[in-house]
Amino acid sequence: MHFLETSNVGNSYGAFVGEKRRFVPPAYREDYSAIGDPNGLNPVMPTISPLLGENGQPLPYIDSNDITAFSIFETDNGVVSSYYFDTRKPESDAVKFDEFKLKNL
C-alpha cells in the first residue's frame, strides 16, 4: 500500500525527521509531535532528487511555505512521478524528485 501526500505546502502532517525538536505552535501540541512520525511510519526517501536539509542530508518530506509539490499518475503504465516547484522562482522548472511504479499482485 502506498500513501501519497502531495500538493501540500508548509505541512508534513506531524511527521518530522531529525534529532533535535522542532517548534510546534502551542495550539497544536495535541495534534503534532516535535520529533518523529505520529503514525509510527518510517519515511521513504525520494528516489531521484530529494531536497536537502540544513545539514546537507536528504529530506523525506517537503514542508515549506515556498516549495510546492505535485504528482502525476500515468494510468497506462502505473507510474507515479512527483515534482516540486519553488514558488519564489516562477520562471524556474519543476524538478522531478521521486518516481515509483505500482504493480499488480
Stockholm file with secondary structure:
# STOCKHOLM 1.0

chainA/1-105         MHFLETSNVGNSYGAFVGEKRRFVPPAYREDYSAIGDPNGLNPVMPTISPLLGENGQPLPYIDSNDITAFSIFETDNGVVSSYYFDTRKPESDAVKFDEFKLKNL
#=GR chainA/1-105 SS CCCCCCSCCSCCTTCBCSSSCCCCCGGGTTTCCSSBCTTCCCCCCCSSCCCBCTTSCBCSCCCCSSEEEEEEEETTTTEEEEEEEETTCTTSCCEEEEEEECCCC
#=GC SS_cons         CCCCCCSCCSCCTTCBCSSSCCCCCGGGTTTCCSSBCTTCCCCCCCSSCCCBCTTSCBCSCCCCSSEEEEEEEETTTTEEEEEEEETTCTTSCCEEEEEEECCCC
//
